[in-house]
Amino acid sequence: MTYSAVIFDFGGVITSSPFEAFNRLEAARGLPQNFVRQVNTVNGDTNAWALFERAEIGAAEFDRRFAAEARALGHELDGASVLAVLAGAVRPAMVAALDRLKAKGYRLGCITNNVPSGHGAGMARSSDGRDELEQIFARFEHVIESSKAGVRKPDPRIYLMMCEALGLMAEDCVYLDDLGINCKPAAALGMRAIKVTSGEQALAELAAVLGGGF
């Protein structure tokens, strides 16, 4: 199979996983491991996180709603504290891979679920071209942000929006994401999906899928 484009998630793929930061927050607050993820799986399309990623609520309302959702599960945790640790560290090897892929003629896209405020992976983009993350985003031909598109993964529409922007069929694309729930609709549409567990694993699988490395 020959592919024309490689589409990336951002947080957890180009940057380290925010779940690592969430786990550190949980440990510091004496909360159960993966508690933040637990909160975000309850009513997954209508909870505070989902509404914020679609820009249907602001940061203050997210803070209030997330705290209420956490309290309903038996623990105290405000949404502002979660947002404060959301940004992940950039993985230089992934950024270098973007440059190699582009040099090989692959078209690059990014589909990211993000929130409309703050700064960092998973948060609103900056207008400052000197910003490290903006310099990475500039490598992509198209970037679709949930907070601007009003739709978020795993809704199939957001993947189709990228196909339309690139003028390609889903079968022409490889898709990388650190969440299996986001890989499934991409695969169902016909993309070759790669679930990212580490930067090294992702690049090795991508090289194998593309054939002959990159």
ZAMARGU-4260 file (C-alpha; in steps of 0.2 Angstrom, whole numbers, plus 5000, padded with zeros to 4 digits):
<rodrens>
0) 5000/5000/5000 | 5006/5017/4995 | 5002/5032/5006 | 5002/5050/5002 | 5000/5058/5019
5) 5004/5056/5037 | 4992/5064/5050 | 4997/5066/5068 | 4989/5069/5084 | 4999/5082/5094
10) 4998/5080/5113 | 5005/5062/5117 | 5013/5060/5100 | 5023/5075/5095 | 5024/5079/5114
15) 5025/5067/5129 | 5008/5061/5135 | 4998/5073/5146 | 4993/5057/5156 | 5010/5056/5163
20) 5008/5074/5170 | 4990/5070/5176 | 4998/5055/5186 | 5010/5066/5194 | 4996/5078/5199
25) 4986/5064/5206 | 5001/5057/5216 | 5004/5075/5223 | 4986/5077/5228 | 4984/5059/5235
30) 4971/5054/5222 | 4969/5037/5214 | 4981/5034/5199 | 4972/5039/5182 | 4958/5048/5192
35) 4958/5062/5179 | 4955/5050/5165 | 4941/5042/5175 | 4933/5059/5177 | 4934/5062/5158
40) 4927/5045/5153 | 4910/5048/5162 | 4898/5056/5150 | 4912/5057/5137 | 4904/5068/5124
45) 4895/5080/5136 | 4907/5081/5151 | 4917/5097/5155 | 4932/5091/5145 | 4922/5087/5130
50) 4913/5104/5131 | 4929/5114/5133 | 4938/5105/5119 | 4923/5110/5107 | 4925/5128/5115
55) 4907/5127/5121 | 4912/5133/5138 | 4926/5144/5145 | 4940/5140/5157 | 4931/5146/5172
60) 4916/5136/5168 | 4927/5121/5165 | 4935/5123/5182 | 4918/5123/5190 | 4911/5108/5180
65) 4926/5097/5182 | 4927/5100/5201 | 4909/5095/5202 | 4912/5079/5191 | 4927/5075/5202
70) 4917/5077/5218 | 4903/5066/5211 | 4917/5052/5210 | 4922/5055/5228 | 4937/5066/5227
75) 4941/5085/5226 | 4951/5091/5211 | 4948/5108/5202 | 4949/5110/5183 | 4961/5124/5184
80) 4974/5112/5192 | 4972/5100/5178 | 4974/5113/5165 | 4990/5119/5173 | 4999/5103/5170
85) 4991/5099/5153 | 5006/5104/5142 | 5019/5090/5138 | 5037/5091/5133 | 5042/5091/5115
90) 5049/5074/5108 | 5063/5080/5097 | 5064/5064/5087 | 5046/5066/5082 | 5049/5084/5076
95) 5065/5077/5066 | 5053/5064/5058 | 5041/5077/5052 | 5056/5085/5043 | 5061/5069/5035
100) 5044/5064/5030 | 5041/5081/5022 | 5058/5079/5013 | 5052/5062/5006 | 5037/5071/4999
105) 5024/5065/5011 | 5010/5078/5015 | 5008/5081/5034 | 4992/5085/5044 | 4988/5087/5062
110) 4971/5084/5071 | 4972/5089/5089 | 4959/5090/5102 | 4963/5106/5112 | 4955/5118/5123
115) 4953/5137/5119 | 4964/5144/5132 | 4981/5142/5140 | 4997/5137/5131 | 5005/5121/5127
120) 5001/5104/5119 | 4982/5102/5121 | 4979/5121/5122 | 4976/5135/5111 | 4989/5139/5098
125) 4999/5155/5099 | 5001/5168/5086 | 5019/5170/5090 | 5030/5163/5076 | 5045/5162/5088
130) 5035/5150/5099 | 5042/5132/5099 | 5025/5124/5097 | 5020/5136/5083 | 5036/5132/5074
135) 5031/5113/5075 | 5013/5117/5069 | 5020/5127/5054 | 5027/5110/5047 | 5010/5104/5044
140) 5000/5108/5028 | 4984/5108/5038 | 4980/5108/5057 | 4963/5105/5063 | 4959/5110/5081
145) 4944/5104/5090 | 4942/5121/5099 | 4940/5130/5082 | 4932/5116/5072 | 4918/5113/5085
150) 4920/5094/5083 | 4932/5083/5093 | 4940/5066/5091 | 4933/5052/5090 | 4919/5060/5080
155) 4923/5053/5062 | 4918/5071/5055 | 4935/5078/5061 | 4945/5065/5051 | 4934/5068/5035
160) 4938/5086/5037 | 4956/5083/5036 | 4954/5072/5021 | 4944/5086/5012 | 4957/5099/5017
165) 4971/5088/5009 | 4960/5082/4994 | 4964/5064/4998 | 4954/5048/5002 | 4956/5041/5019
170) 4965/5026/5012 | 4979/5038/5006 | 4983/5042/5024 | 4992/5035/5039 | 4986/5042/5056
175) 4995/5042/5073 | 4987/5044/5090 | 4991/5039/5108 | 4972/5035/5111 | 4965/5019/5104
180) 4948/5027/5105 | 4954/5040/5092 | 4963/5027/5081 | 4947/5016/5079 | 4936/5029/5069
185) 4952/5033/5058 | 4954/5015/5054 | 4935/5012/5051 | 4936/5026/5038 | 4950/5017/5029
190) 4966/5026/5036 | 4981/5015/5042 | 4980/5019/5061 | 4995/5018/5073 | 4992/5018/5091
195) 5007/5028/5099 | 5014/5021/5116 | 5031/5029/5114 | 5040/5040/5101 | 5052/5026/5097
200) 5038/5013/5094 | 5028/5025/5084 | 5043/5029/5072 | 5047/5011/5070 | 5029/5006/5066
205) 5028/5021/5054 | 5044/5016/5045 | 5037/4999/5043 | 5021/5005/5036 | 5028/5017/5024
210) 5041/5004/5018 | 5060/5007/5017 | 5060/5020/5031 | 5060/5039/5029
</rodrens>
